[in-house]
């Protein structure tokens, strides 16, 4: 079972041994170990209805990339092992010191260059293209890449490399194919990957739904004296049981919550602490990313409530600014203005919002589409990004609400609905 809201609230009440306050019984002091186990044991996969990305959709992606290559006078694109390789071909490959790349020409089929002893394994994975060039351990893979390019009729002109192609591969190709001009692959990869299809959005929605349920389980397991690792372990187990691939489950307590990515100092949870949680998983390679901030085991103080509510107002302002045709920097400006008007900042100064308001999300947890000052890229239908203004008050606490949106023709839609209140993190 997934934890539906009523079940979640009932378990919260059992965990706290008290009545429910705003849906979270003062944010759940503890669960007995047996209750924790039973909650995890009762979880079932939520992915039975997942539809993976098809070969046909990947072929559509490649066709778009080839059109962009032609427009940008690029003869071919080199893909290293990593996200873009998976995006276009569906192949997941460990980026070892042994070079394996895909070559996508502006015309024709994708080909591959790989270590000779890995050829059979690679062929098992190939769904797009047929040609494999194998290099042996005593051979240069870069000479083989140059030959593969020559076989595709590419001996001069612009050869694009994706942003994550490792330098030693680029250096090797340059030495063996010196008549080519090496250029960035961004004009090809970014326009393809930054716009998500309905199938991609559905996978991200599923990952989000799973993370929501996993965070609920993590909250139920919070206990006085517990460590951030306890929470992380519980969320990781819940992600797995629910059918997601666990990504991360960060959480910080009290003063440590003022550090957006945590502190190395030991932490033990106390009643009245702010708890800032940041969690995500993947489904078929697509990410979720959600942050929630609650108060543990006690009524929030006036100060905690004021800052929490201000953060909610800031997030709502960012959402309202996210409109088709508007520069992404406007999302950051709108969210940040709420905080500056309240006396925080200005800019990135503390106390205040020390980082961008949002980041793109898709097959990478952080990718193009940042909501940050200076990003003039216009918002388009299909873009997906987080809206996560953060208020960091060093020496006190930090508050962050993070939910991601996908852009429709009619404006943004939340993957996860924002927190209702400080004691009701989920709708």
Phi, psi and omega in degrees: 000148168269156183278094174292163190300318182297317179297320179299314181293320179297317179295325178298317181295318178298317182297319184278334185070020181223182177286170182269128177250111178059026176092000183220016176041061183053030177065042161054090177302316185194166168230139172296152183302323180294321178294318177303312181298318182293324177296312179296317181297329182280350181286141177233158182301139177258011191253014183296337181260008182289135176249112182294165174295132183271163175300322181299320179292322177295322177296324175296320177298316181295320178299319177296316179300320180292324175296319179293324177297317179297316180299323184262014177055047178248132183275329181197160177238131177261127180246120175279168173301130182153198190295315183294326174301314178295320181300314185274325188247342184083004183267128173255125186219134180290128181280078181276184178287347178272117187295127167225121179226158169253143178246116179253106179280159177295335176224136178104186187271156173292140174234169187226148174236127185212165174300142184302319183286352178258001187300314182296321178294318178298317181298329176298330185269341188288126174243343183230125184085164183229330190283126177236128175255117182258138175243142181270166188299334180262013181247162176272121177295338185283328172295323179292320177297317179299321178292319178299319177296317180298320179297335177271006179082019184250101179237348177208171183102199185264124174250118183269143176237135179291161189297335184260009174297127185287148189301320185296332177285314177303313181300317180295318180294319179301322182288332183261343182227056189294344180279350178273151175259126186266127184228166179290142176273001183305321179296348178257306188288320184294309179300332177286306190280336185285339178258116183266143174277171179298328179291320177296317180297322178297321178292320177293324177295319178296316178300321178295314180301320179293317181294324176303311181294323180293321178296320177303316178296319178299319178296319179299334183268357178299137179214151180300133182086354180289162181250162174304328179296328178298314179297313182300317180297319180294315180295320179300316179296320180293317177307312182296314181297327183277356174102003177267164172263115185302134177253297182200158177207077178274148172203146182220149188244147171055230183300329181295338179292347177286346177266111187308326179246024169092179183227151178275353181288142177301141181231137173232128187289134178235152175301137181091354178289141161294136173241116179252119184246141180220111190224153176195158175217180174233151171230120184051036175089358183255138193266155163243161179200113184223135171241142176224147178231126180227175171247134185269123164066016181200162173295137177295149175284166177302317180297314179300316179297315182299315181289320178300313181294324176297318178298320178298318178297319179296316178298317179298324178293321176297318179298316181296331181279346183281097182228148178303132177087357179266140177299143180301331180297339180292332177295315178296316183298319182292315180293319183291325181300322179301318182287319179296318179298335179271002176102006178266162180078223001283177180059229183262009183290149176261149356290143182158209183259105187271359182221175179302160180282336182197164178227151172295157181212148180180244176283342167251145179296327174235118177216190186302155181108035182285136172272093186208150179305132179098346178275102183273359180301132182280140179291133180236158174300134181099347175290147178229132180202160178275155168235105191216062173300147185231136174249112180252121177238093185299133183095347177240280182190176175229152178232131173219133169248121178232120172222150181256154179236158166237141186270129174250174178298335181263006179121189184282150172231136179285138166286319176233134180290136180301158178304142178283315183201174183296335178251013174221084187289341180229147179293000000 
